[in-house]
Amino acid sequence: MKNIGKIISLSKPLYRLTLGLSLLVLVMSVLQQVQPFFVKFIVDDIQKQITGQTGNLRTVSYLMLGLLAVNLVSTLLSSLSMRFGDYINSRLRRFLTEQFYSKVFTLPQKYFDSEISGKILNQLIRGIASIQDFMGMFTNFVLPAIFQSIFTVGILFYYNFSIGLLAFLIFPAYIYMSHYSTKKWGVEEVKKNQLEDISRGRISEVISNIRLVRGFMAQVSEWRLVSKTLAKVNEIYDRQSIAYHVINFVREFSLELVLVAISLITFHQTFVGKLSLGEMVLILQLINLLRQPLFAMSFILERIQQAESGSKEYFQIMDLSSEEVLNMTPLPAKKIIPTPSLRFDKVSFRYDADGQEVLKDLSFSIPSGQTVALVGHSGAGKSTIINLILKFYRPSRGEIYLNDKPYGRLTHQQVRSHMALVFQENELFSAG
């Protein structure tokens, strides 16, 4: 449940909107519970008219108008809540994307060297979808499910203790089976997500490097790799599906047995005259409504488990240590050096702590206004020097100076604001 706490904490800026929607849905839930009572009173009045000619048509008419008013208000609130939910979802999606995107810009370059870009994108999409589903579930189901459960069971206890007790005992058994099912599903879901990240990330990388793949005639091997990975995904999904549907059958079958028992008790109590026809209709309607909080609680547990597993990688990235600061404003003009110069002083560098040194005790200087060409065979360290100049990496030893100011005391923005960069392979971004 660690990630659920993070989701709630991350969504703090949307607390007021979420609370407003939750209260709106709760009012709808209250109105839904009121409707069966209108039907009860209508049936009781009709029964009075049939048995003793003491019914009142005006009362029945007023009750019908009241029922119509409640239904109309419920319909109106339903439309408002859906519009409100759409509003919150769109803001939540933007907020989560901005948080993730901002974090990505601050991560060290080493992280991207070891990760597939398509995999990161897939984790972002799944993480946002999981969090959105969880927040939607939280606002639409949690409060109504709690209210409906307490209200319905309380009313059933009021009319008949045995019926109320049976209704109450449904909840722990149903919730336990739902929890067991979702827990088993979640364990497999983590494995499935990891494989899907690999396959989708691989597809993205192949598409972005299609010339390289075709040049080495690697199409078949890449196809087989993705196909093999997706076959493993299907195996996991089959296990999930079988376990879920077996447990779901047991759960639903048990529920139906209990509901039939409650119905039999209700019919018997009505037959012997302990319950009126209106009370029987009320109880039967409440029994039918009892399915909603039970299904809601099952749905809640499923969404919690999906959010826990689906947002795992999202928060793993959000929890990574940042190396840079994302500055939303350009460097002030007064901090720009008019005639910058660059100097390497005995710089050594290795990509891994225990790896081989790519550069060793490298020293050179580039005065302001001078043009310098880096020439050397492949692997000589030309790209590494550029990466160090742009402060993508820090030297293992030695220091780099910008106008005699050590890089260690300069921000990434200060360094890169003085650089004009043209890569060997130019890439154009789409106009947005």
Secondary structure, DSSP 8 states (H G I E B T S, - for coil): -HHHHHHHHHTGGGHHHHHHHHHHHHHHHHHHHHHHHHHHHHHHHHHHHHHHS---HHHHHHHHHHHHHHHHHHHHHHHHHHHHHHHHHHHHHHHHHHHHHHHHHHS-HHHHHSS-HHHHHHHHHHHHHHHHHHHHHIIIIIHHHHHHHHHHHHHHHHH-HHHHHHHHHHHHHHHHHHHHHHHHHHHHHHHHHHHHHHHHHHHHHHHHTHHHHHHTT-HHHHHHHHHHHHHHHHHHHHHHHHHHHHHHHHHHHHHHHHHHHHHHHHHHHHHTTSS-HHHHHHHHHHHHHHHHHHHHHHHHHHHHHHHHHHTHHHHHHHTS---S---SS---GGGS-SS--EEEEEEEE-SSTTS--SEEEEEEEE-TT--------TTSSHHHHHHHHTTSS--SEEEEEETTEEGGGS-HHHHHTT-----SS-------
